[in-house]
Amino acid sequence: MKVSYRGNAISQTANTAIHAIFIVIGLSCVVPLLLVIAVSFSDEQTIAANGYRFLPEKLSLDAYRYLWQEGRTILNAYAVTIFTTVVGTILSLAVISTFAYPLTRKDFSYRKLFLFLVVFTLLFNGGLVPWYLVTTQVLHLKNNIWALIVPHLFNGWYVMIMKTYFQTTIPDPVLESAKIDGAGEFRTFLTIVLPLSLPGLATIGLFSAIVFWNDWWMPLMLITNDKLLNMQYLMYKALSFADYLSNASGQNYGSIMQMSPPALTFRMALAVVGIGPIVLAYPFFQKYFVQGLTVGAVKG
């Protein structure tokens, strides 16, 4: 018997429109990246005189030579970023998954209370000043590597995603059979629930890794030691430095642009170096990422 799905078919016009929309969205993501790469290989004076171009009018490696000269600073920032991203993502997954799993168990007495607390934190927060005081005075997270990790470990939205994934993916009979076989709660969670939840964990892991990798706010607020600065805050400082040079040169401070490093192209080169690893890591998560995004979808 042949089943017809013509009623659910997309018309040619709608299909073309959808493709056009996604092409525009894709180009809006790729084109700025190409511009950043082109500017990083451009001559500083040409950029200052004629503006940005997708095809460099005059090729130059001055920005990357300056990066090479500042190699120790860049490598130290890379080490801090990689450490906080790897350790922070692992710890974040542990915290979020262990918090989300009990919320799916109907026999957990305080399930509604903790669920309310999660939803409440999604809607309200204590403000910047109380957060800063608690972080620095109570938790003593200032000028140490954990100041870049601990504030990002818990996220209410990620908890809700994992909770939904556990509810829609882990069948109750599987948990009941594990209990009958004598497995405790922790053993059931570690040996059954987590292996069956790899797509959801990969999705949350990718989200958390991007947050840790792109974080410049925590170093700005909590770090004054240059040895603990990460790549994103280094780029923020480079951007501020470039703006300072631009303003200074406009105020007739002499030949400051000729005496200083290539500020305009340097920040672009730093951006290219900074986004490399996280972009290359995405293909390894893509399979699980797509599966995780379809949580709750109807399976055929």
Stockholm file with secondary structure:
# STOCKHOLM 1.0

chainA/1-300         MKVSYRGNAISQTANTAIHAIFIVIGLSCVVPLLLVIAVSFSDEQTIAANGYRFLPEKLSLDAYRYLWQEGRTILNAYAVTIFTTVVGTILSLAVISTFAYPLTRKDFSYRKLFLFLVVFTLLFNGGLVPWYLVTTQVLHLKNNIWALIVPHLFNGWYVMIMKTYFQTTIPDPVLESAKIDGAGEFRTFLTIVLPLSLPGLATIGLFSAIVFWNDWWMPLMLITNDKLLNMQYLMYKALSFADYLSNASGQNYGSIMQMSPPALTFRMALAVVGIGPIVLAYPFFQKYFVQGLTVGAVKG
#=GR chainA/1-300 SS CCCCCGGGCCCHHHHHHHHHHHHHHHHHHHHHHHHHHHHHTBCHHHHHHHCCCSSCSSBCCHHHHHHHHTHHHHHHHHHHHHHHHHHHHHHHHHHHHHHHTGGGCTTCTTHHHHHHHHHHHHHCCCCHHHHHHIIIIISCCSSSGGGGTGGGSCCHHHHHHHHHHHHHHSCHHHHHHHHHTTCCHHHHIIIIIHHHTHHHHHHHHHHHHHHHHTCCHHHHHHCCCGGGCCHHHHHHHHHHHHHHHHHHHHTTCSSHHHHSCCHHHHHHHHHHHHHHHHHHHHHHHHHHHHHHHTTTCCCC
#=GC SS_cons         CCCCCGGGCCCHHHHHHHHHHHHHHHHHHHHHHHHHHHHHTBCHHHHHHHCCCSSCSSBCCHHHHHHHHTHHHHHHHHHHHHHHHHHHHHHHHHHHHHHHTGGGCTTCTTHHHHHHHHHHHHHCCCCHHHHHHIIIIISCCSSSGGGGTGGGSCCHHHHHHHHHHHHHHSCHHHHHHHHHTTCCHHHHIIIIIHHHTHHHHHHHHHHHHHHHHTCCHHHHHHCCCGGGCCHHHHHHHHHHHHHHHHHHHHTTCSSHHHHSCCHHHHHHHHHHHHHHHHHHHHHHHHHHHHHHHTTTCCCC
//
